[in-house]
Amino acid sequence: MATPKILTSFSRYRDAELDQKANFIIDSMTDNTHFPEPVPAIDDVRTANQEYIAARSAAETGDKEAIAFKNQKREALEYLLHKLGLYVEATANDDEAILLSSGYSLKKESEPIGILPKPQNFSVSATEAGMVTLHLKSIHGADSYQYEYRVIGDLQWIVQVDTKSSLLLTGLQSGGAYEFRVAGIGAAPERVYSDVLKSFVL
């Protein structure tokens, strides 16, 4: 039987889901006798989560500076959760029940199924000002999806990973012309991308 491990990466969580998961971990770790001296301190993680929630609320206006600040606070929170997860693994000594008591999720044993196929039914919908919804048919064997977008003419793709087969992008340039693509992420390292779609942003 494989050694139980927890997930210490949180990039798969949407913005609204991350603070919920963080709160669950904070509540689970508070006064948990299995983890007497957490590193970092739970109060530090709680403060980081509160700052992230406030920044996320301020970013709902679509202001670029507010979104950038929210992203900074998210990165800081993810860093502390990752560091705390390393402490949890080191302290739990491979005990699955103790690991679960921390509020972290266990890693699932995955069976390699080879390179994932090209995404199908990929679509782009301009919904509101500065927003675009990306959607594709779920891919069997995909743990998550690598969404990429860029302003037409730019060389560098902007990457966003999500576990769901649809994604709402915000903070885009109104009136800008963008192109989008997506690939499934599975056990194999290779990425097979969809066709590149182009769209104007409202």
C-alpha positions, 0 to 999 in steps of 0.5 A, spaced: 500 500 500 502 506 498 504 511 503 499 516 504 500 523 502 496 530 502 495 535 497 500 541 499 498 545 492 492 549 492 493 552 485 487 548 483 482 552 487 478 557 485 478 564 488 472 563 492 474 556 494 481 557 496 479 561 503 473 556 504 479 550 504 483 555 508 478 556 513 477 548 514 484 547 515 485 553 520 479 550 524 481 543 523 488 545 526 486 549 531 487 545 538 489 539 534 493 535 539 496 531 533 500 538 531 502 541 538 506 546 535 504 548 527 509 551 523 507 556 521 503 558 527 495 557 525 494 565 527 499 567 521 495 563 516 488 565 519 491 572 518 493 571 511 486 568 509 483 574 512 487 579 508 486 574 502 478 575 503 478 582 503 483 583 497 478 578 493 472 582 495 476 589 493 478 586 486 471 584 484 470 591 481 475 589 476 480 594 478 487 591 475 491 594 481 486 591 486 486 584 482 494 584 482 494 585 490 489 580 490 493 575 487 499 577 491 495 575 497 493 569 494 500 567 493 502 569 500 496 564 503 498 558 498 505 559 501 503 558 508 498 553 507 504 549 503 509 550 508 504 548 514 502 542 509 510 540 510 509 540 517 503 536 517 506 530 513 513 530 517 509 530 524 503 525 522 509 520 520 504 517 515 498 516 519 492 517 514 487 518 520 492 524 523 493 526 516 486 527 515 485 530 522 489 536 519 483 538 514 488 537 508 486 533 502 489 526 501 493 525 494 489 520 490 493 514 487 493 515 480 493 510 474 497 512 468 492 512 462 497 515 457 497 522 453 490 525 454 486 526 447 485 533 444 480 537 448 473 537 444 468 542 444 472 548 446 468 555 446 469 562 448 464 566 450 465 574 452 460 575 457 461 582 461 466 587 460 473 585 461 470 577 462 470 571 458 468 564 459 472 558 457 468 551 456 470 544 454 468 537 454 470 534 460 476 529 458 477 522 462 483 522 466 484 529 466 486 531 473 485 539 471 486 543 465 491 548 463 488 554 460 492 559 456 490 566 453 494 572 451 493 578 447 493 577 439 500 579 437 503 577 444 508 571 444 507 569 452 501 565 454 498 567 460 497 560 464 491 558 469 490 551 471 483 549 474 480 542 476 473 544 472 472 544 465 469 551 465 473 557 467 471 565 468 477 569 466 476 576 469 480 583 469 481 582 461 482 589 457 475 591 454 475 591 447 482 587 446 483 581 441 485 575 445 486 568 443 485 562 447 487 554 448 486 549 453 490 542 454 488 537 459 493 535 465 494 528 467 499 523 469 503 523 462 507 530 462 505 531 454 500 536 453 495 536 447 492 543 446 485 545 443 485 549 437 486 556 438 480 560 438 480 568 438 475 573 441 474 580 442 473 582 450 467 586 451 
